Amino acid sequence: MTDDFEDLKNRLRKFAQARDWEQFHNPKNLAMALIVEAAELTEHFQWLTPEQATSLPEQQKKEVALEMADILIYLSRLSDQLDIDLFAVTNEKIAINEQRFPPEKVMGDQDKYIKKSL
């Protein structure tokens, strides 16, 4: 999977370079574009019930998938620009979350147990 992600980053870098878009792909602009795409994804779910959100019609599911792809593209470009190994840091963050939220303290509870100890 890591090799696939490196291939994706390289493909996206070449795509941007071929269009002289590297000048626009600075961390600030990429982070802003990422938020815009996340908002576009959110629009698909805005007024749906949880049941409707998990059973989207095929066309809407395709649109959601394309928004998710846009998010991955900008996140990939941002990690490339900042020279961040997104897979490594994601695994690090998961390990942190496993320590912060042990199952025996948070099982089935939507509130993070840290709030309860305040």
Buried (B, 14 or more C-beta within 10 A) or exposed (E): EEEEBBEBBEEBBEEBEEEEEEEEBEEEBBBEBBEEBBEBBEEBBEEEEEEEEEEBEEEEEEBBEEBEEBBBBBBBBBBBBEEEEBBEEEEEEEEEEEEEBEEEEBEEEEEEBEEEEE
